[in-house]
Amino acid sequence: MANELKIFTGNANPELAKKISASIRVPLGKLEVDRFSGDEIRVKFNENLRGKDVFLIQSTCPPANDNWMELLIMIDAARRASARRITAVIPYYAYARQDRKDQPRVPITAKLMANLLQAAKADRVLTMDLHAEQIQGFFDVPLDHLMAMPVFVRHMGSKRLKKLAVATADVGGIKSAWGFAESLRVPLAIVDKRRMGPVVTKVMHVIGDVNGYDVVIPDDIIAAGSSMAEASVALKEKGARDIYACVTHPVFLGPAAEKLSKAPIKEIIVTDTNPLNDVARSIKGPKITILSVAPLFGEAIRRIHQETSVSSLLK
């Protein structure tokens, strides 16, 4: 397999790429990604790609624009090096929250990013926990959408908590939270919130009984931390005991440190789709636990390369 399969990584999250390559015993390829003197991105593959099945691993975590451009230029370079097939492996798909026009005169940037990937001639895309599942429909090339939920379910199941409930941080997350609750065979509660601005939310109601329960809140992304912090406060006020946050993509923007440090959250469980930044490391109070999704991505890459079914990994 290693003779035909090539895996390369950009600068966004090389540690995850190393774990992915190790999980399927295929070494990372030789690739230079640096800058010209004018701060323009320079990419050079230092091995033969002709006729190869190439997987380019690049999360689009902050700085999102730089990481997106690295990925697009990597795709173009691989295409011009005569790669047989190019798969963009994007553990975290930035701009996914801009998936529709929610007010006049705004872009649908998630669609623009899909257009750019296809313009660069990516043959297929592999990603995880898109903020909105309909983004899959923005692509005219195959897209495999992995879910981190099984990783979180195993972790929470290992705690053997006697009285556990799942709560969604907002109404939009009901579907994924319901799947989480069903997997753990526990009840589901809903935190109803209203968005007052780009990073400002307000909790209106808690639907369901959480009194005396340990509660886990699953979500796809934690950025400013407003939704998670306010949901945890509302759940505590309704009698919840320990609160756990399970979040796939740890973006952690500036305000998150203060909000989450004050929030009544016992543990924030994240995956390694993005590396932890200084904001995450400055959070005081909640313990941050990192679970790796490298084996999941590695198995998906192996199956895509061998043209076998990936469907069981998508559940």
DAZIRA-V104847 format. One record per pair of residues at least 4 apart in sequence whose C-alpha atoms are under 6 Angstrom apart, sorted by the first residue. I is the first residue (numbers start at 1). J is the second residue. Records with the same first field share a line. If there is no record, write none. Layout:
# DAZIRA-V104847
I = J, J
This chain:
# DAZIRA-V104847
1 = 5
2 = 26
4 = 52, 53
5 = 53
6 = 54
7 = 28, 29, 54, 55
8 = 28, 29, 56
9 = 56, 57
10 = 58
12 = 58, 59
19 = 294
20 = 294, 298
21 = 25, 26, 27
23 = 295, 298
24 = 298
30 = 46
31 = 44, 45, 46
32 = 43, 44
33 = 42, 43
34 = 41, 42
35 = 39, 40, 41, 42
36 = 40
49 = 81, 83
50 = 82, 83
51 = 83, 84
52 = 83, 84
53 = 84, 85
54 = 85, 86
55 = 86, 87
56 = 88, 89
57 = 89
58 = 90
59 = 90, 91, 92
60 = 64, 67, 68, 92, 93, 94
76 = 120
78 = 83
79 = 83
86 = 122, 123
87 = 123, 124, 125
88 = 125
89 = 125, 126, 127
90 = 127
91 = 127, 128, 273
92 = 273
95 = 110
96 = 110, 131
97 = 131
98 = 108, 109, 110
99 = 108, 110
100 = 108
111 = 138
114 = 139
117 = 122
118 = 122
124 = 141, 142, 143
125 = 143
126 = 143, 144
127 = 145
128 = 145, 146, 147
129 = 147
146 = 314
149 = 153
153 = 157
163 = 213
164 = 213, 214, 215
165 = 186, 187, 188, 215
166 = 181, 188, 215, 216, 217
167 = 188, 189, 190, 217
168 = 173, 177, 190, 191, 217
169 = 191, 231
170 = 191, 192, 193
171 = 192
174 = 178
181 = 185, 186
189 = 207, 208
190 = 206, 207
191 = 206
192 = 203, 204, 205
193 = 202, 203, 204
194 = 201, 202
195 = 201
196 = 200, 201
210 = 240
211 = 238, 239, 240
212 = 239, 240, 241
213 = 240, 241
214 = 241, 242, 243
215 = 243
216 = 243, 244, 245
217 = 245, 246
218 = 245, 246, 247
219 = 247
220 = 247, 248
221 = 247, 248, 249
222 = 250, 251
223 = 251, 252, 253
224 = 253, 255, 256
225 = 229, 256
227 = 231
229 = 260, 263
235 = 240
236 = 240
243 = 265, 266
244 = 265, 266, 267, 268
245 = 268, 269
246 = 269, 270
247 = 270
248 = 270, 271
252 = 256, 280
256 = 260
257 = 261, 279, 283
261 = 283, 284, 285
265 = 286
266 = 286
267 = 286, 287, 288
268 = 287, 288
269 = 288, 289, 290
270 = 290
271 = 290, 291, 292
272 = 292
276 = 280
294 = 298
303 = 307, 308
